[in-house]
Amino acid sequence: MISLETKLFGIKLDCIFNASGPLCTSEEELYNLEKSFSGAVLTKSCTIDPRKGNPEPRYFDTEWGSINSMGLPNLGYQFYSEMASKISNKPYIVSVSGMTPDDNISILEHLNCVDGVSAIELNLSCPNLIGKPQMAYDFKETDDFLYRICKDLRKPLGVKLPPYFDSVHFQKMADILNNYPISFVTCINSIGNGLVIDPHSESVVIKPKSGFGGIGGDFIKPTALANVRMFSKLLNCDISVIGCGGIKSGWDAFEHILCGASAVQIGTQLWKEGIGCFERISNELKLIMEEKGYQFVKDFRGKLKEI
Ligand code: RRO
């Protein structure tokens, strides 16, 4: 019997679930995720107050993926906190992306005490907030901030990272993360500030930020795999890596796990295909494992060969 079970923050769950972003904002969407084959229910990143987000159009599908500049539309942390008691069949992970470090501290202080919140994924990498840099590109600020929040941590904490492209940056971020009681890192958020244009209309395709936005889908898989691989090697073994980026088939999930991911998240493909993607990708991954003679995720996790 092939099993997709993995262990994250001490909990057993199926290793394929949603990325924070698509179809995880409203009550109905969260219930739909609970009913689906997603291994967990992860919320849209939340702020203190509900937000409408950036002006539309703010998401655009391409053949190879997507560009978005949603601007953090969400129903506010109180709503996601209240949903914790309603999602009872799966691990419930709340993504947090306060507008300031103090906002994040307040939200985390609150969630620390909420039964039914299995873990928190702190988003340090939203690329779409006008005038706000991605915190995880500022190593000192990230270090100072983790120092503050880890003092009173009562829930398993994960950090959603942006893509890094430089060996020194991988090492610097890993050295910081290794100092804190972090349960997991998620690699990667969308590649920030890409530009998709339509040459026929000679126009950008999304409205906010003059058309600039986060890139997801096929093109970001090599970058995502590199980040998963690097952080799997550099982080303490008690910090799990969750892979996210360019996963639309069982083979893509297999590749992320081979690079060291303990679980994988589906973003762009969830936008495009809807929640049926979890069952399809899970079945595809199981078939691959069967053909290769692997029964468990741990049989091939991180076992990428170097030549
Ligand atoms: O809402 C967004 O614009 C958004 C967020 Br918070 C994020 O973390 N990553 C992304 O691509 N879009």
Residues whose N, C-alpha, C, O or C-beta is under 5 A from the ligand:
A	BS01	RRO	S45 S69 M70 G71 L72 P73 S125 C126 P127 N128 N189 S190 G214
